[in-house]
Amino acid sequence: MPRGDGRLSHELDPQRPGPQDKCGVFGVWAPGEEVAKMTYYGLYALQHRGQEAAGIAVSDGTGVVVYKDLGLVSQVFDEPTLASLRGHIAIGHARYSTTGGSTWENAQPTLRSTRGGDDRAGTTIALAHNGNLVNTAELARRVAELPDVEPDAINSTNDTALVTALLAARPDLSVEAAALEVLPTLRGAFSFVFMDEDTLYAARDVNGVRPLVLGRLEHGWVVASETAALDIVGASVVREIEPGELIAIDEHGLRSSRFGTPDPKGCLFEYVYLARPDTTISGRNVHAARVAIGRTLAREHPVAADMVIPVPESGTPAAIGYAAESGLPFGHGLIKNAYVGRTFIQPSQTIRQLGIRLKLNPLRDNVRGKRLVVVDDSIVRGNTQRAIVRMLREAGAIEVHVRISSPPVKWPCFYGIDFATRAELLANGLDLDGIRRSIGADSLGYVSLAGLVAATEQPASRLCSACFDGQYPIELPADNVIGKHVLESVARAAGAAPTTTDGGAVSVAASLGGSGALLRP
């Protein structure tokens, strides 16, 4: 599985990825603009947040259409497809799965229609989600108890479809009013963008775990996971969507409602790796934060060496900071293959044994005979670091000192990052010297949690650091019914199998009287 910065995952086995964020979301309300193309470019800017599937929903005021498929944004959409998606409202999604498998059915946006009353048509709702809910099994039971529930809602294996079904379950209410009832019942991390025929909505959980920002166009509005996506489409940053806030944008303008009391716990790992370096989170530029982390690393873990090199690209800002603070020269010792991306061709065993050389290769003349400081963003299972150390020694490095710009990852994330299980996390079972010996480094240093927090310029009380310290700010289910495949497990326990559909057809969305259409390549 590729990483958004162009590297493959932390792991050599493409079936065993390292830290992956759930998704990137984008929404636009802009009459007179090519909103589908704008959403395409916004998703392109957010591709690093998810590479499994992509989708766009649009409305022209009379109906909502969703087009989605497995693959990268550039693989899913082409010029004719985008030209066919006409309207003045659009939402988009780039997916990495943390609830539900990587199937077309679980691609987003999800679509659901309400049954109209005696004198009005139904409403169609499309929704895209970044984050992960922790009461998914409870939501599945609630959906199963709804009257006139559709089979695909029950058999869906992602939490987003369940939320969409709950929003559509109150035809007596407006979508906005239904959201104000449903959102307080959700537990976990969510940054939503959703829409009906006339209105763009955005909502963020009361802890604000995953980012979500609001931007202004000359004649419209944009919401996105990161400020970098606003830059791409020429929108100016207005502010972050507040934790516990629901906004609605239509022809009457923008309005804001509160559905919960804010208790900010922004994801600390966004600063380490997940967000683009040209993004700003809570007023702090991510690149500047990563450089500051590198400076802290140099102060906390100095070493006599000849050169500081990054593991590209996510280790580069911290390596720059380490070099500047230590006075050691910054250089390049590893070259990344810029064209390694998501591949549908599985490597043979012979090629797999080459492992990391598919994505990184040493600059032998630069590293030969040198004592190196190698800076990377994190260690999960340790496979990549182990291979890099071995590769650099084979290229002639006489010492390899590894420095990591995050504390040891000891705990899994349940709020939207697909880490390994705790048993698989290298730092969970070994002390510092054990990890050093495992990866073969001459020395190993992690930035301290206090040092990492200081680099963000945010109070520790406003950050989630659960993957480092095990302090989960959102209570997890007591029955441990949680995890990426929780809904598949629930379905198996009930004696049902999740539905699947073969490709190649265009299907009208099963609805309760609405006008939504799911277009399938």
N, C-alpha and C positions, 0 to 999 in steps of 0.2 A: 504494500500500500504506500503510495507516495506521500510525501509531506509537502505542505504548501510552499515551502521555501525552495523546492526543487530537489531536496534530498529524499531518498527513500526513508522509511521509518528508522527508528533507533535500532531495529533488529535486522539481522541478515535475512531471516526468513520472511518473505513478503506476506505470509499468512499470519505472522505474529507481530503486529505493528506496535510501535511505542506510543507515546502520548498523542492522542488525536482529539481535536475539539469536535463537539457535536455538529455544528453547522454555522453557516453564515446566512443572515436574513437581510432582505432589502425591500423597501416599499416606496412607492411614489404616487402622489396625487398631483397631476399637472395637465389640465385641459389644454389641448392644442399641441402637446408634445408627443413624441414617439416614445411612449412610456415603456413598451416592451424592450426596445433597444436600450433605453436608459437603464432598465433593470438588468439587462444582459451585461452591460459594462459594470454595473455595480456588483453583480455576482462575480464577474471576472476578477474584480479587485478583492473579493472575499474568497477566492478559490482555495486559498491556504487553509480555510476553516473546514473544508469538507470536499472530498474528491470522488465520492461514490455515485452521487446522482445530482441532478439539477432540474429545476422546474420554475415556470413562470405562470402566474394567473393574471388575467386582464379582465376589465369590465368597461363596456361602453355605455353603461347606464341601463341597459336592457337585459344583460345576461353576463355570467361569469364563465370564462373558459380557462382551463388549466392544460398546459402542455409540459410534460416531464418525461425523463428517461434516465437510465443508468449512464454514468460517464461524466466526464468533465464538462464544464459549461460550453466550451468551444466544440465539443463532440455532440452535445445534445441539440444545440441551436445553430441554424444557418440563416442566411439572409431571407429566403422565402418564408421560412417558419416565422421569423420575427415580424415580417411584413404582414403576415396573416393575423397576428395578435394585436388587434386594434382596440383602442379605448383611451380613457383618461386616468384610470387607476390601474396599478399593477403591483403585485408582490412577487418576490422571488426567493429561491432557496438553493443553497449548495450544501449537500448532505454528507456527513460522516455518521454512521449509525452508532448510537449508544443505547437505544431501546429499539428492538426489532432488527431483523436481519437485513442484509443488503439485497432487497428485491424491488421490482418496479412498484408493487403495491405499497411499499413503505416509503417511496420517494415522495417528496413534498413540492408544492403545497397540497394539503389534503382538501377535499371538497365535500360539502354536505348542504342539503337544501331543507328548508322548513316547509311545512304544509301551510298554505294560505288559509285565511278565514273565509267566511261566506262572501265577503265583498272585496277581497284583496288577494293578490298573487303571493306565492311563497317568496322567501328570501334565500339566496344562495350565499354560503359562507366558504371562503378559501382561507386557509391558515398555514403559516410557516413558523417553525419553532427552533430556537437555539437554546440548548440546555437539556436538563433531564429531570423528570418528576420522580419522586420517591414513593408516592402513594398510587402508583400505576395499577396495581392489582385491585385496590379499592375502587378506582375509577372504572375499571373493566366491569366490576360487579354492578356499579351504578348504571352503566350503559346497557348492560344485559337486562336490567329491570325496566328500561324505558318502554312505554307503549309504542307499538309500530316500529320497533327498532329494526334496522336493516342488518342482514347477516354479515355484510362486510365490515360493519362497525364492531360487531362482537368478535369477529375473527381477525381483525387487524392486529398486528403485532408491534405497533408503535403508539406511544402515549399521545402523540399529536392528533391522531385520528379520533382518539377517545375524547379529547377536549373539544374537537370540532363537533362531534356528535352531541356532546352536552350543550354546547352553544346553540345548536339547532333544535334542541329538544323543547324549547319554549317559544312556540309560534305566536303566543299571546303577547310576547314582549319584543321590543326592538332588539337588534343585535347588541347595541350598547348596554341596554338594561340587562339582557341575558348575561353579558360578560361581567357586569358588576355583581351578579349572583354567583357565577361559576368561578371566577378567578380567586375569590377568597377560599375556596374549597381545595385548591391545588396546593400541594406541598412539594417543594423542591425548587429547582432553578428553571426559569423560563424567561426568555425574551421573545415575545410574539410579535409578528406582523400579520394582520388579517384584514379581510375586506368583505363587503357585500357589493351589490350592484352600484351603490352610490357613495360609499364611505370607506376611507382607509383608517384602520385602527392599529395601535401599537400598545403593548403592555409589558411591564417588567415585574418580576416577583419582588416581594417586599424586602428581600435581602440584596437584590441587584447583583446576583452572582455573576451573570454573564452580561457583557456590555450591550448597550443600545443607545443610539444617538439620533437627534433630530436635526435636520438641515433645511435650509430655505433656498428655493429657486426663485427666479424673478417672478414666475407666475405659478408657483406651486410649492410643495413640501416633499421632503424625503426623510425616511427613517432607515437606519442601517446598523449592522453590528459594529462597524468601526468607522471612525472619521475618515480614514483613507478612502473608503467607498464614496463618501460625500465629495471628496476632492476630485475623484475621477469624473463625476458627472457635473461638476461645476456648481455644486451646492455649498453654501456657506454654513459653517457649524453654528447652530443656535444654542443647544445645550444637550445634556444627557436626558433621556427619559428617566424620571426619578423612580427609585424602588417603590413599588406599590401604586404606581400611576398607570392610568389608562388614558390615552389620548385618542381623539376622533377628529378626522379631517374630512370636510365635505365642502359644498358650495357656500356654506355659511361661515367657513373659516375653521380654526382649530379650537377645540375645547378640551379641557383636562378634568379628570375625575380621580378620586382616590378610592381604592378598594381595600387598602390595608395600611397599617402603620409602618413607615420605613424603618428598617434596621439594617443598614448597609453592611454587606459582607462580600465585597468584590473579589473575584478570583485572583489570587496572587500569581498564579501560573501564567496569566495573561502577560504579565510584565516579563516573565522569564522566557517564554517561547511562543505562546499561542497567537498573540496579536502581531500585526505587521509593525515593523520598526517605525514607519511613518505615521502611525496612529497615535492619538492622544487619548489617554484614559484618566478621568478625574483631574484634568488639567496638567497631567504629566506626560510629556512625550516619551514614548516607549523606547526609542533609540537612546535618548539621554539617560533614561533609567538603566538600561543595560550597560551603557558605558560606566555609569556610577557603580553598578554591581561589580564590574571588572576592577575598578579602582579599589573597592572594598576587598575583593579577593586578593589583590596584590598586598594590601596592608595586613590582612589576616593570615595569608599563606605565601610569604616571600620565599624565593629560592634562587640560588646562584645558577644562572643559565645564560645562553648565548642569544636566544631568540624566542619571541612569543608568537605562536601561530594559532589561528582559529580552526575549528571544525566548521567549514562553511555550510550554510550561511548563518545559521542561528547563533553560532559562537562568535561571530565577528565583532559586534559592538563591545561585548565584554572583554574580548582579547585586546581591542584598541584601548579600553580603559586600563586593563592590566599593564600593558606596555607603557602607557603614559605615566602611571603611578610608580611603576618599578624602575623606570629608566632603561628598561631592556628594549632592544630593537623589535619592532613589529614586522612580521614577514609572512609570506605565504608558503606553507609546506605541503598543503593538500589542495588538489585541484578537483573541483566538482564537475561532473558531467552535466552540462546545462540542459541536456535533452533527455535525462532520465526522468520520466514521469510515470503516470499511471499506465500500466501495460496490461493487455489482455492475453499476452503470451507468457505462459508460465515457464521459468527457466528449467532446463534439464538439470539432473543431478550434477553433471560435470560443470555446468555454468554456475549452479548454485554454490558450488564449492569455492568459486572465485569470490563469492560473497561481496564484500564491500567495494571491490575494485570496479564493480558495475557503476558505482556512484562516486567514489573518491579514488584518487591516485596520487602518490607522493611526488613532489618535486625533488628528485634525488639530489641535484646539485645544490639545492637550498638547505637540505637537512643533513647531508653527509658530514660527519665529524662534529656535529653540533649537539649541545645540550638544549633541549626544547621544553618550553612550557606550552602545553596543548590545552586550549580553552574550549569547553563545550557547555551546552545549556543544562543537561541533566544526565543522570544514569538511571536507567530503568532495570533492565535485566543484565546489562553490561556487555552484551554481545558486540555492539559497535565499537565501544571503547577498547575492548580486548583486541579486536581486529586492527584498529587504528594503531595501537601501540606496537603490535607485531609488525605491521607494515612499515612503520617509521624505523624500527630497528633494522629491518631487512634492507631499508634504503640507506642505512649508514648512520643513523642518529646514535650518539653514544649514551645519551640519557633522555628519558621521556618522563616529564613531570605533568600530571594531569590536574587541571583546575576546573571546577564545575561551578557555574553561575547560579546554582540553586542548592538548597540544603538536600540531604539525602531524602529520596522519595520512599517513604516507608508504608504509606497507606493508600488504598485505592480511592478514586474519586467517584461519587455518585451523583454529581451535579453537572455532568456534561463533558467530562474528559474520559476517554476510554483507555485508562491505564491497565496494566496487568493486574491479576489478582494479588492479594497481599503475599501469598506464598511464593509467587514468582518474582517479587521485587527483591533485587539483590541486596539492598540496604536493610531489608527487614530481617535477614538471617545472618548478616555478617557485620562485624565492627569495621572501623575505618581501615585498619591494616589488613583485615580479611578481604575487603573490597579491593584494596591496592594490589594485593597479591593475586586476586582473581583476574584482574585486568592486565597484570604484568607491568605496572608502572613503577618508576623509581620512587615517586612520591605522589600523594593524592591530597587535594584540599577542596573542600566544599565551602561556599560562602555561608556564613551563619544566617540563621533565620532573622535575627535582629538586623544584620547588615543588609539583607535583601529587603526587608520592610522599610528601612531607612532610605534606600535608593528609590523607592516608589513615591516618597514624600507624602504617604498616606498614614494615618494612625493605624496601628495594628488592630485596633478594635473595629475598624471598617473593612477589614480584609479577611477572606477565607484562606487559611493555611492548612486545611485538613490533611492534604496529601503529605505534608511534612511533619505535622505534630499530632494527627489523629483527632483533633478537636473539631467535630462536625457541627457547624452552626445551625443546620436544619436537621431536626430529629429524624432518624432512620426508622423504618418499620421494625417493631419488636419481633415480628415473626420471620424476619430476614427474607421476606418476599420482595426481592429487589435484584436488579442486575439487567444486563443488556437483553437477555432472552426471557425476561420474566413473563411476558405475555404468551410466548410459545409454551412455557412451562405450565401456565394456568390452563391453556387450551388442552395440553396433553392430559393434565389432571382431570379435566372435565370430559375427556374422551373425544374431543374434537380436534381437528387439524386446521391450521390457518389456511385460508383460501389463497390460491395462486391462479394466475391467468397467463396463458401463452401470449406472446407478442404478435404484432403484425396487423392489429385491427384498430379501428376507431370506435370507441364505445361511448354511449351517452351515460352520464353518471346516474346511478340508481338514486332517485330522489323522492321526496315526498311532495312533489308538486312544483319544485323550483325549476330554474332554467339553466343549471350548470351543465357543462360538458367537459369530460376528461378526454383529451386528445392523446392517443397513444401512437408512437411511431410504428 
